[in-house]
Amino acid sequence: MKKLSFLFISLLTAFAFTGCTDGLDNIEYNPSNGVILSAPVSAAATSSSLTVTSTMNGNVGVVLKKGFCYSANVQNPTIKDYVVDADENFSATITGLMGGTTYYIRAYVYGDSRYVYSETFTVTTGVASLEEYVAPAYVDNYVDIAAWSSRGKWNLANVHDPTVVLAEDGYYYMYQTDASYGNAHQAGGHFHGRRSKDLVNWEYLGGTMKELPEWVIPKLNEIRTEMGLEATTANSADFGYWAPCVRKVKNGLYRMYYSIVCPGTISGDGTWSERAFIGLMENDNPANNDGWVDKGYVITNASDKGLDFNVAANNYENSYYKWNAIDPSYFIDEEGDGKHWLIYGSWHSGIALVELDAESGKVKAELPKPWGTTGEEIAAYGKLIATRNMRSRWQASEGPEIIYHGGYYYLFLAYDELSVAYNTRVARAEHIEGPYFSMDGTNVTTNGGDILPVVTHPYKFNGSDGWVGISHCCVFDDGNGNWYFASQGRFPKNAGGNASSNDLMMGHVRKIRWTEDGWPLVMPERYAAVPQDKIEESELIGNWEHIDLSYSFGDQKTSTQMTLTEDHKVSAGPWAGATWSYDAENQVLTANGVKLYLQRETDWEASPRTHTIVYAGYGGNNKTYWGKKSK
C-alpha cells in the first residue's frame, strides 16, 4: 500500500488545558491536576491509517489512561467520539480512515477523575485508490448506540424525513422530523440537526427548537374560536414536530419551514383530526445550532366545506380538509422569474403550491379564514399541482420536493404508508406551476393519476435484511453537477427477531445519475465516497444481483442472479438469452435493450464492506431496475 501525502491544515486555537466542550457529558475538568499535553503529530501515514504521537508533562503520576480521540466532523473531539488507546510511548495507529477526508485529533489523559485534552491536530487524508478504499464502518443496526447518551456516535442513525442544505462554511446541514428508536430524541428539543463535510461522516448537533413556539396555541385557539369550538386543552408535549425543509436564501440567511401537528379533533364526536401549521425559522449561520429564530405562522389546513363537520370520520375520500399543512418544501426559482414558492400537502386532495413573499418568507397573498364553501374562497392557500385521484381526497401521497435541472422542474413525491410500503415517484414540468407529467405521459396536475417512474422502493440484496420505508426525500447538489438523494430507510419488521426493528431508521444518501432524456436515477447503494475510477468493460463480466424495482405495494423486492458472459450474452437470470453492450465513455451498460447507468459505490451488504459497481435504469413499460456486481 503506497504512502500518500497529507495536507496539514493550520492548528486550531490552542486548548492545552481544555476539557470536554461538546455538551454530551458533564465530564469534570480541573486544570490544577497539572498534566500538560502536546498536540499530536503524525507519521507513517496512508490514505486509510495514521500513526500519531504526543507527549505529557507535569503531574504525570496521576495519569491512569491515555490515548487519542478523533472525528471527521467534531472539531474538538472527546472520548464520546472515536478513541484509540496509546502505548507506553504515547503513540497509536488509527486505522479505518477514509481517503480524502479531514480528521480532527486530540490527545487525552484520564487521571484524578478528570479528562484533559490537548490542542486539536487537523489532517486531511490523501485520496484513496480503489485498492486502498476503506468503506464506512458504522453499523446500520444501531440498537446498541440508540440511547441519547450515545448520540455522539449516531452518525446517520435516527434520521427521519431529512432535509439537507450546503452552507457557506462548506458543511452539509441535515434536519429532520422528531423521530428516533425508543424516542431517544425527546431529551434534546425538536427538529434535530447534524452536519457533514463529505456526506458520509455526520456530527450530531441536537435540537434547533427548544420548545413549542409561543404563537402556536394562541393561533390554534383563535381559529377554534372563530369556528365555534372550545379552546384546546392540549399541552406542548402533545404536539408533533414534522418534516422541516431548509434552504439557503443568500449568504447570511437560511430558512427552515417546519410542520407543527396539533393534537385533538375539530369536533367533540371525534370527526376529523385537528389542523396542522407550517411555521418559519431563520438563521444567519447554521453552524450556530441555537441560532434559529422563530418567525411565526405561515399557513394552515384549509377546507372548502365551510363549518360543516358532518363528513363521517371514516369517509376518507370526502375528507373535510382540502389541503393538509404538513411537509413543506421551499423553492426559489433562480432559473425562472426569481419567485419564492412553498410546496406542501399530504394525502388530502394532493399537493399545493403557493407563492411566498421573498422578503418575509410568508405567503404573499392575504390569507382568508381557512375555510369556505368553494375552492375560490380558499384559493389563497394554494393551487393543485399533483394528485393521484381527482375524485378522492385520500390518496397516499406526501413529502413533495421540487428541484430544477436541465430545463425542467422535477417534483418528487412519497407514496403509500411509511412503515414498509413507502416509495418515491417523480414527475416533471416546464413551468413550476405545472402541468406535471409522469414519464408515461400522464398529466398528474389536471387529470390526476399515479406517477411513474418508481425512484425508490423496498428492496433486498443478498446477505442482508434490506430496507423498507425508503422515501420522503430531499434532493440537492454540490454546486459541481453532482446530485444526491437523501431519505430515511427502515429495517423490515421483526428483523433479527427484534419486534421493534421497523422503528430503526437510518439516514440514506444516494447519488443520482440522469438519463439521456433527462430523468433522475437514484443509485441502489448508499453513497460512501468511492473513488470513481473508469469502469472497464472487463469488469462487467460475471454475476450481478438484479432487482426489478417495479411497484408492488408493501413488497420488498429481492434480487435474482444475472450473469454477463465474455461473448456479450446474458446467460442467467430474467434476461437470459439476451445480449449486452457497453458504452464506456458514458458508463452505460445496455442489456436486453435496457440502458443501465453505472456507478462505483460501496457494497454495504459485503463483509467486510468494500466497493463494487451498481446500476439503475428505466426499461419498457416504465419499469425500474437496480443491480450490483457480485463479488
N, C-alpha and C positions, 0 to 999 in steps of 0.2 A: 504494500500500500504506500503510495508516494506521499511525501510530506508536502503540505500546501502552506503557503504563507498566510499569516493572519494580519488583518488590519487592526492596529491598535489605536483605539479612539482615546482622546484625552480623558484623564481620570476625572470622575465626578467630584463634587465638593467633598472634602475630607471629612470622614466621620470616625476618627480613630477611637473615640470613646462612646459611640452611639450604640444603643440597644435596639430592640425591635420597634419599628415605627409603622408597621403595616396595619395595625389595628386588629389583627386576628387574635391576639392574646395580650394579656397584661403581663408580659414577661418582665420580671423585675430586673432593673439595671442600676448599678451604683458605681460611678467612676472610682470610688475610693478603694475598690478591690485591687487597683494598681497594676492591672495587666494591660500592656500596650501591644497592639498587633500592627504589623506592617501590611500594606496592601499586597495581595497576591501578585506573583509574577509567573510567567508561563514558559514552558519548554516542551520539547517532544510533541509537537502539535501535528495532528492530521485534520482532515475535514470532519471527522466524527469523534475525535478524542483530544484531550488536552491534559497535560501534566502541570499542576500548579504547586507553588510553594509559598510559604510565609514564614515569618519569624515572630517570636513573642519575647517581650522583655518585662521587667518589673517583678511584681509579686507572683511569679510563675508557680510557686509552690501550691497555690490554691486550685490550680487547673486540674480538673478531673476528666475532661474530654475536649478534643479539638478536631477541627475539620473545616470543610468549605461548604457554603450554601450557594446555590446558583439558580438562575431563572432566565428564560428567554424574554420575559416581559417585565418582571418586577425589578425596578432599578436599584432597590435596596433590599435584596433577598434576605430572608431569615431562615431559621430552621423549619418554618412552616412551608418552605419551598423544597426544592431538591437538595439533598445533603449527601456528602461523601466524607467518610472519616479520613483523618490524616494519620500518617505513620509517625514514628518517633522523630523523624527529621522535619516534621510539619510539611509533608508533601503528600499529594494524592493525584491519581489519574481519574479524570472524569470521562466516561465513555457514553456512547449512545447519543452523541450530539448530532444535530442536523447541519448539513452543509449550507453555507450562505446565510447563516443565522447569527444574530447578535445575542451574546450571553452576558449577563451581569453576575459577577462572582465576588463573594466576600469570605474572608477567613473568619472563624469564630472560635471562641473557647467558652467552656462552661466551668464555673467554679464558684464556691461561696454562694450557691443558689442564684447565680446571676449569669446571664449571657453577655458576652462582649463581642462586638463585631469590628472588623477593620473597615477602612475605606473601600469603596467599590472599584473593582477592576473590570473594565469593559473590553470585550474582544468579539470580533466577527469571524466566524469560521470561513474557510475557503469554500468555493462552490464544489460540491462533490461530483464525481463522475458516477455513472450508473454502478460501477463496481464498488464504489465507496458509499453508495447511498444507504442511509440509515432511516428506516421508517419510524413514525411516531410510536412510542412505547406505551402511551396511556391506554388504560383499559376502557372498553365500551360498557361492560357490565360493572358499573361503578358503585354497587351496593356498599362496599367496604369503606368508601370515602364520601358517602352521600350526606353525612351529617353536616350541620352548619359549622362545626368546629374544624372540619376538613375542607372548607371551601377554597382555601388557597391551592388545593390540588385538583379542583374540579375541571379545569381547562374548559372543555365543551360539554361537560356533564350538566344536567338540569337546564337544558335550553328548550324553550317552547315559543313558537311564533316569533322568530328572530327578525330584527331589522338591523342593517349594517350601514355605516357611513364612513367614508375615508376622510379624515380630518386633516387640517393644515400641518399637524405635527408628524404626519406620516403613519399614524396609527389608524387601524380599522376599529371602530367602536360598535359594539353589538349590544342591543337592548331587547327586552322580551316581556311576554306575559308572565304574571305571577304564577308559577307552577314549579314544583320540584318533587322529587321522590321523598315521601314522608313529610311533605310540606316544610322542609328544612329552611326554605327561603323566608318564612314568616318572621324570623328573628331580625331581618335586615331591611325592612321597608318594602318599597314597590318599584316596579319597572327596573329590574336589576341590570347592571351593565358589566361589560368586560371589554378588554381591548387586546389587539394583537398587531404586530408588525408584519407577520408572514402568513396570516390566516390559518396557522397550524397550532401555534402556542398562544394560549389566551390567558390573560391576567384577569382574575375576578375582581370587580370594583365595588359591588354592593348596590343597594337601592339608590335610586335617584329621587324618589319621592318618599319622604319620611312618614307622612300621614295623609289622610283623606283631605283634598283641597277644601278650603273653607267655603267655597262657593257652591259645592255640590248639594248638600242637604237643603240650604235655602232655595236654590234654584228648583230642586225637585218639589219642595213644598209650595213654591209659587205656582208651578204648573198644576199640581194636585188641587190646590185651592180653586184655580180657575176652572178645573174640570169638575168641581163639586165634590172632591174627595177629601177625606181627613188627612191630616199631616202624617208623614211616615213616622213609625216608631222604631225604625232601624237605627243601629249604631254603626260607627265607621268600620267595625270589624266585619260587618255583613256585606260590604260592597266588594265587587270584583274589579280587578285591575288587569285589563286585557290588551294585547296586540298593539303596542306602540309602533310608530313609524318615525324615523329620524332622518332628516336631510340637512345638508349644509346649504344655507341660503346664499351666503357670501363669507368672505374671511371675517371672522369675529362674530358670526351669527349662525346658530344651529337651532332648528326647531324640532320638537318632539310632539307629535299628535298622539293622544292616548285615549283608550276607552275606559269609562267607568260604568260598570253594570250595576244597576240599582236593584236591591232585593225587594221582594214582595210582589203584589199584583195590583192591577188598576181597578179592581172592584172587590167587594167583600166576599163574593162567591168563588173567588179563585180564577176568574176568567182573565186570561192574558197576563203575562208577566209584566212587571214594571219596566219602564223605559231604560235606555242607556244614554250616556252622554259621551261626546267626544270633546276633550279639552286640549289645551296647548301649554307647553312649557318651552322656554328658550334658555340658551346658554351661550356665552361668548367663547368658551373653551371647554370641550368635553373632558379634557384631562382633569378638570375640577369636577369630580362626580357629584359634589354637593352644590354645584353652581347652577343647577337647573331652577329657573324662576318661573312659577306658575303664572300664566296669562289668562286663565279662566276658560269660560264656556265658549264652545264653538258651534255645536249643533246637537240635536237630539232626535229621537224617533218621531216620525210624522205619520199621521193617519188621514185617509180620505173618507173615513166613516163617521166623522163628527164625534159626538159624545155617546154614540150608541154602542155600548159594550156587549150587546146581545148576540155576539158571534160566539158560538159554542167553543169552549176551550180546546176541544179536540177537532175543531173544523179548521185544520191547518191550511187547507187550500184557500180559505177565505179569511185569513188572519186579519186581526184588527189593524195592525200596522202595515203601512206601505213600505216604509224604509226603516231599517234597523241600524241604529247609530253605533256600530262597532266596526272594528277592522279598518281604521283609517289608513289611507295611503296618500302621500303628498307628492305632487309632481309640479315641477317648474318647467314650463315649455320653452326652454332656451333655444331650441331649434326652430320654433314657430314664432308665435306672437309675444312671447315672454310672459304670458299669463300664468297665474298660480292656481292650482286645482286641488281639490280634495276628492278622493275617490273612496267610497265606503259602502258597507252593506253586508248583509248576511241572511241567507235563507228567504226573508220576506221580499217578494217581488223580484229581486235581483240586485244589481249593482248600480249605485247612483254616482253621478258626477256633479260637483257644484264648484263654481268659481270662488276664489278667495281674493281678498284684498292683499296685495303684495306687501304693503307696509305693516299692517297689523297681524296678518295671518288668519284673520277671521273671515266669515262668509261675507262676500262683497254685497249681496243684496240684503235688504232688510227682511228679517225672518218674521213671519206672522206667527200666531199661535200654532202649535204643532198639531193641529187637527183641522179638518174642513170636511166638506161633503163632496168635493170634486178634486181631481188631480190638479186643476188650475189653482185652487185655493192654497195648495201647499207646494206649488211649483218652485218656490224659492229654496226648498230643501233639496233640490237636485233633479236631474233628468236621468232616465234609464239609459244605460249603455250596454248592459248584457243581462240576459235572463235565460234560464233553461226552459221555462214554460210560461207562455203569455197568459195562460188560463189559471195558473196556480201560484199561490204565494208561498208554497212550502217546497223548496226545490234544491236544498242541499248544495249551495254554492256560497263561498265566502272568501275572505282573505285576498282582496284584489291587490294587484301590484302592476303599475304601468311603467314601462321604460320606452325610450326612443332609440331606434337603431336602424340605420340604412334606409331611411325614408318612411318607416312605419312606426306606429305606436303599438306596442305589444302589451296585451292585457293577460296577465297570469291569474288563474283562479284556483282555489282549493275546492274539490268536490267531495261530497259524501261525509259520513261521520268520521270523527278524528281519531278514534282509538285504534282502528285497524284499517278501514277501507280508504282513508284519506288518499287522494291522488291529485295530481296537478294537471291543468289544461292551459292552453294558450291560444288566443285569437289575436288578430291584428287589424289595424285600420290606418287609413291615410290621414285621418284627422282625429284629434284626441276625443272629440265628441261622437265619433263613430260615423258610419256603422262599422262594427267589428265583425270580421269574418273568420270562421273556422277554416282549417286547412282544406276541408272538403267543400268549401264554398257556402256553408250555412251562415246566414245573416243572423247573428245572435242578438243584435240590437233591436231591429224592427220586427223580426219574425220569431226569435227565440229558438232554442234548441241546444242540444249537447255539443260542447266544443270538442273538436279534435285538432291536434294530436294529444295523446296522453304524454305528459312530460316526465312525471314520476309516478310510481305505482308500488304497492307492497311487493317485495321480491326476496329471493333467497338464492345465494350461490352455495356451492358445496362446502361443507365443513363449517357451517355457521348456523345461527338461529335466523339470520336475515333480519330484515327491517320491515315494519309496517307503519302506518300513520305518517307517511312522508309527504308533508305539504305545508301549506301556509308559508309561502316562500317570500324572500326578498331577493332581488336581482340587482347586481351592482357591477361596476367595472373599476379597474385600477388606473384609468386615465391613459393607459398604453394599449388599448384594444383588447385587453383580456377581461372576459366576462365571467361572473360567478353566480351560482345559485345557492342560497342558504335556506335551510329549513330545519325543523326537528325531524328526528326519526325515533320510533318507539320499538322496543323489543316486543316480539309477539306475546300473546297471553300464555301464562304458565311455562315460560321458557326456563329450562333447567330446574323445573319443579317449584319455581317461585311464583306463588299465586298473584303477586303484585308486579310481575315483570313488565306488564304493559304500561306501568307508570314510570318506567325508566326511559327518560327522554334525553337523547344525545343530540347536540348540535351538529348538523351536517353541512359542509361546504363542498360544492362540486364545481368543476369547470364547465363552461358552456362552449360548444362549438356551433357555428352557424352553417346551415346547409347552403348549397349554391343558389337556392331560390329563397333564402332569407328566413328560414325557420330555425329557432333555437333548439339545440340538442343538449340535454343535460347528461353528463358522463355518469356511468353506473357506479364507479368507485369514488370515494371521497378524496378531495384534494389534499395532498401532503407534500407539495414542493418537489416532486420527482424531476430530475434533470430531463429536459426534453430533447434528448439525442435523436437524430434522424432515425426513423423506423425503416429498417431494410426489409425487402420482400422475403428474404430467407427466414426472418423471424416469425413470419406469419404461418409457416408450415407447422402443422401439428394439431393438437387438440385445443378446443375452445369450449368454454361454458356459455351456452347460447340461451337467451331468455326471450320468449315472445311476451312483451310487456303490454300487449293489448288489454283493454279494460275488461275486468271481471270483478264484479262487486265483492269486496271482502276477501278475495282470494290472494294468497301470497304466491306469486308466480315463481316457479322453480326452474332451474337450469337443466338443459339436456346437453349431451356432448355433441359437438360438431367438429369434424376433422377436415382440415385442408391438406391436400397432398401436393407433392412437388410438381405433378403434372397438371396443376391448376384445376383439380377436381375436388368436389365436396364428397367425401367417401362415407360419412356417417352423420346422423342427425336428421332433423326435419327437412333439410335441403339436400339430402343425399342424392347424388346423380347430377347435381347442378355443377356449373363451372364458376371459377373465381378469377379476378384480375386485380391488379394493384396500381394505383396512381401514387407513386412515391412522392412526387412534388407536393401534392395536396394531402397526403396521408389519408387516402380514401380507398378502402377495400370494397370491391363490388362482388357480392356473392349472391347467386340466384337472382340476379338482376337488381338487388337492393344495395344502395350505396351506404356503406357503414364507415363513419368518421372515427378515426383512430386517435388515441392519446395515450401517453405513458402516465400511469397512475400507480398508486400503492395497492397491492393485493392485501386488503385488510383481513381476509379470511385465512391467509397463509400463516404458518407457524414455523419459524419466525416470519413476521411480516417482511415483505420485500416489494420490489417494483414489478410491474407487469404491463401488458398492453391491453387496453379496453376499447370497446366500440359502442357507438349508439347510431341508430339510423331509423328513417321512416320508409316503410315499404308500401306495397299495394294495399288498397282498402284502408289506407290511413293507419296501418299498424306501426307499432313502435317496437324496436329491437334493442336489447342490451346484450353485451357479451364481454368476456375477458379471456385472455390466453391462459391455459392451464400450465402449471409448472410440472 
